Amino acid sequence: MTSLSSLLKGGLLLPIIQAEQPQQAVAIAKAMQQGGVTAVEVVLRTAAALDCISAIRSEVPELLTGAGTILSAADARNAKAAGSQFLVSPASTPDLLKAMLATELALAPGVATPSEMAMAIEMGLTELKFFPAHLSGGVEMLKALSGIFQKVKFCPTGGVQLNNMAQFLALPNVFVVGGSWISPKDWIQQQNWTAITELARQSVVVAEQSRVRHSQVA
């Protein structure tokens, strides 16, 4: 099974797309890609989510596209059938992890506690989504976890914004950050794709600067 970090090929952003219909999802995806984003997570929170994944894969094939909010074995199977290239969940249970692993797709299951992290490690998983990041202790919690779970890398999501993402990306146990800040609901409703592109571009710059500073310190 390919790891999510390998699929990302150094990309540091994993923005969320939540759309009500496929063409809306494609428009968001194209706007993000024009701003330099290379991967997106389409969350299964709308009736059209699976069709949105298929549409993005078809119309923006160079953009790495995965499914988020995986909550069941059926979600995992359906996401793969729709063309998802990776899976992300907000939580972890033994049955859910087994179902996600059975798809043989790259994945980042959601964890918030050391016990959940230990369970994931027991199943061979070392790339995890830390959610909700801000409410679960944020940067300080990830710093505390780094000495205990030394082989684990995290994708913090939940409360990550343009003004704090650099703090997360500066941590050696963070390989990517996720969130919905690049595509605010009002911009989507207004079809303000230019604003999404510009915010994506700003986010990519901040992420790249964080990586440069981190490599200089290291």
Steps between C-alpha positions, in 0.01 A plus 500: 500500500635842400523754780313830478824696540641318197195589293524865607858518367596779736172688483426660837133593457194277497203738472144375538235527231135481603269544203130458428545390140782372277559809287528712812763257631690519172497880508638500856764243408612697195518821703714330764725341240557833328624626837757222521312238701588146388263288711146532636273308735134482399297446815205262496264750659264560207286268290709583194842441659580176316397652167719800586801272542435335164454835329824644635692187403357529150535874444808578711692171470836645603360601842540232769147442630396310809192448714451627852246439776526124450283358778418146386614209288242602239645852489846356436381268224284765334779758510738261327238415238450872434869538423640620829879470516520508881274488805478722807278438803416727795517211746633147544353169609646154434227415248530831318878471474470144366251616238719789393806276480304250291468757221882504468482877455728741682331622816516731799258388770388754757634490856490736796632294792813294572285185527360551150851561371626180662213305342585636157868414547404144595336474158812625325388859447744782566345790304201629690256789490505699826142621543366732623850643522428834668259359759725202570800704610634625168871563457585435865325163496687395186828604662417283803409204278820517297718345768257214563389411148830559326410325173161667457439793266184707525262696282345752741151610396243707685581858588790520254499838325728717291615682816609187692583234241870590507515408870367152420722450195807596704457181705708203386209260561265687264511402131200698371222723632133484408193715536228703336652848526581526129137463390266698731132421449410857404764505226363176362147637503622815325702289252798713592755261353759776463502559876544126565791491256667796669457353850635167373802683359561678831470172688748325271750782553466479879538122486811516284656765723431278801678211332802717417526629857462148639777363277730786602442427871545128447 
